Amino acid sequence: MTAFRPCIDLHQGKVKQIVGGSLSDTGVKTNFVSSFDAAYYANLYQQNQLGGGHVIALGPNNQQQVLEALAAYPNGLQFGGGVNLENAASYLAAGASHIIVTSYLFENGEFCWPRLAAIKAEVGSDRLVLDLSCRRTSSGWMIATDRWQTLTNTPVNQQTITELEQHCAEFLVHGADVEGLQAGIDEDLVTELGKYCTVPVTYAGGARSIADLTLVESLSHGKVDLTIGSALDIFGGDGISLKDCIKWNDRRV
């Protein structure tokens, strides 16, 4: 059954909600900047027994906030953002339940299997989440790296999913074209993920109400979980409350 999964997105040392496709070296379009730090949200999620969430560092100047969040909810949050072979184990030691990897696995736009083998050997497939965040093109969805600005030549399709899920515990998939817009999820992408994934998968992007949890459950036959960001009341949204999401998860027990 589909679950709500929480998130903490960090940009320049602040908890924010952004329009995903706008993030670049020159700036970002921001929906919300919190007056609370990352540890506040980590504690909130722990108190409400919300597991499987993630902390994402979008660019530099987030390290202290990341470490404080992981310490506040040990083994309760996954971490992604600049993870590579050299630092992956340190985030697990700091309290991350899993590490999330994208850009490190690509070299000049090509998927690098030796890098996947190396980081898998370092942390174990059971603590590795592969980020398949993507953009839609005329050829289908293509994995996007470098803050979702660089399209790779690796599609998100049945073949890629089947190959990669042998090497990881989960997938995380942001629909970068709709991330932060609160204009509805990418229904086609969620359907495809539900059709082909046999490991746990979390989709993020475009969710705007509690009805989207029902929609994701229907489209994916309960195989895809959903992250809700900008529409959530704790991030300044008015589409859905954290309390409603907790109630949704409670019905699964």
N, C-alpha and C positions, 0 to 999 in steps of 0.2 A: 504493500500500500504506500502511496505517495506521502512523504513527510515534508514538513517545513524545516528548512535548515537555516540557521542564522549566519550573519556575516559581520565582519568589521573591515571596512575599507579605509586604508590610510594613505594620505597624500600630504607631503611636507609636514609630517608630524602631527597631523590633525585627522580625526575621524570625519570622513566626508562621504557624501553620495554624489557621484559625478555622472555625466553623460559619457558612457564608455568610449564611443568613437571619437570624442573630442580631445582625448588626452594626447599631448605632444610636447616637444621641447619648448614650444612657445607659449603654452598655457593649457587651460582646461575649462570646460563649462561645468560649473558646480551647481548642484541642486540643494545641497545642505552641508553646513559645517557645524559640528557638534561642539557644545561647550564642555562636554565630558570627554575624558580620555579613554583610551582603548581598554584599560583595565576595568573601568566602570562597566562597559558592555560585556566584557568577559565574565565579570562577577554576576551580572544580570542573567546571562545565559546559564551559568552554573546553578544559580539559585532556582531557576525554573527548569532545570534538568533538560536543557536543549543541547543535544549532542550533534556531532557531525558537522559543525559549522566551520567557517574558515576565516582567517585573517589574511588579507592581501595587502602587501606593501606596493603602492603604485609610485615607483621612482624612489629617489634618495630621501634622506633625513627622517626615516621612520624607525630606525633600529631600536631605539629606546622604548618606543611605544609598543613595538612588536614583542620585545622581551618581557615587558610588564604584563601584557595581555596573556602571554603563554604561561607566565608564572601565576597569574591570578586564576587560571582555569587549566591546571596541568592535565594533559592527555585529553582535553576536551575540545581543542581547536586544531584544525589543520593550518599550515602556513605556506604561503606562496608569495613570490615576488623576489626575483634575483637569486633564486636558489640554484646552486651548482654543486659540482662534486666536492669542492673545497669546503663549503659551509653547510651542506645538508645535514650532516650528523650533529652539528652544533645546535641546530634548531630543535632537533629531537631531544637533545640533552636539556635544552631550555624549557621543554614542556610540551612541544607540539606532538599531537597524536600521529600526524602524517606530514610529509612535506609534499608540496605541489610544484610540479615542474613543467615549464613550457619552453621558453626561449633557449635555455641551455641545450635542449635536445636538437637544435637546428644549427646548421653551419652553412652560410651563404644560401639560405632558403631551402636547403636540403635536410631531410630528417637524418640524424646521425645515430645509427644503431650502436656503434661502439660507446657513445656517450650514455645511451640508455642502459647498456650492459654494465657500465662502470658505476653509475649512480644506483642502479638496482643492487649491485654487489655491495655497495657501501651501506645502504639503509635497509635493504630487503624489500621484496615486492609487496609484502604485507603492510608496509608503511609508506608506500609510494602512490601518490595520486598524479595522474597525467591530465594536464589541462589541455583540452581540445577546443578552447575558445576560438570562435571562427566568424567569418563574414560570408555572406551569400554572394556568389558570383554567377555568371552565366553558365558555369560548369558545375554549379552546386556549392556547397559550403567548403571553404578552404581555411585551414588553421591559420590564425593570425598571431604574430609574436610582437615583441617590443612594444608593449602597451597597446596591443591590437592595431598597430599602425602598419605592420609589415605582413603582407600576404605571403605565405609559403606555397609550395606546390603540392602540399599534402592535403588531400580531401578528407572530410569527415563523412565517411561512407561505411558500408558493411565491411569491405576489405580492411580498411584501416582499423576499425574498431576490433575486428576479429584478431588481427595481428597484435595489436597493442594490449588488449585486455589480458593476454597471457603473462604480462610483465608488471602488472600493477594491481593495487587493491580496489581503486575507484577511478572514475573520471569526473572532472569538473568541466562544464561547458558553459561559457558565457556566449550568448547571442550578441556579439558586439554591435551589430547594427541597431539593436533595439534597447541595449543596456542603458538604463537611467531615463528612458523616455516615458515610462508609465503608459505606454500606448498599446499594451497587449504583448503577450509572449509570441515567439516564433513557433507557431503551431506545427508547421511542417518539420522543423528541426526536432521538436520534442517527440513527434510521432516516429521519426527515424531512429532516435535514440532508444525509444521504447521497443522498437522492432528488433534492433540488432545487439543491444548491450546485454551481457549476462553478468557483469559485475555491477555494483552500485554506481549510480550516476546522479549528479546534481546539476540541474539546469538553472541558469540565472539570466535575467534579461527581460524587461518589459512588464513584469507582473504588476498589477494595479489593484487587485481586490482578492477577497477570500475565494471568489469564484474561480480564480486562476488555479488554485490548488485542486479544485474539483476538475477543472479542465485538463490539467496536466495528468491527473490520475486517470481520467478517461482516455486521453490520447495515448498514454504510454502503458495502459493496462496496469497502472500502479508501480511500474518499474523505475520511474524517474522521480527524484525528489526536487523540490523547488526552493530556491533562495529568493527572498523578497527584500528589496533595499529601499529605494527612494519613496515608495508608496507607504512604507511602514511608519506608524506614528512615532516610534522612538528615533526616527531619522527625519522628522518634520513632515511626514506624509499624512494624508487624510483618507487614504484608500482602505487601510486595514490596520488593525491594532495588533500588537504583540500578544495581547490576551487572547484574541481570536485564533492566532496561530498556535498558541499553546493548547487551546481547546481542541483544535484540529488534530494535533499530535496525540492528545490524550485519548481520542476516540480509537486510536490504533492499538492501545494497550489491551 
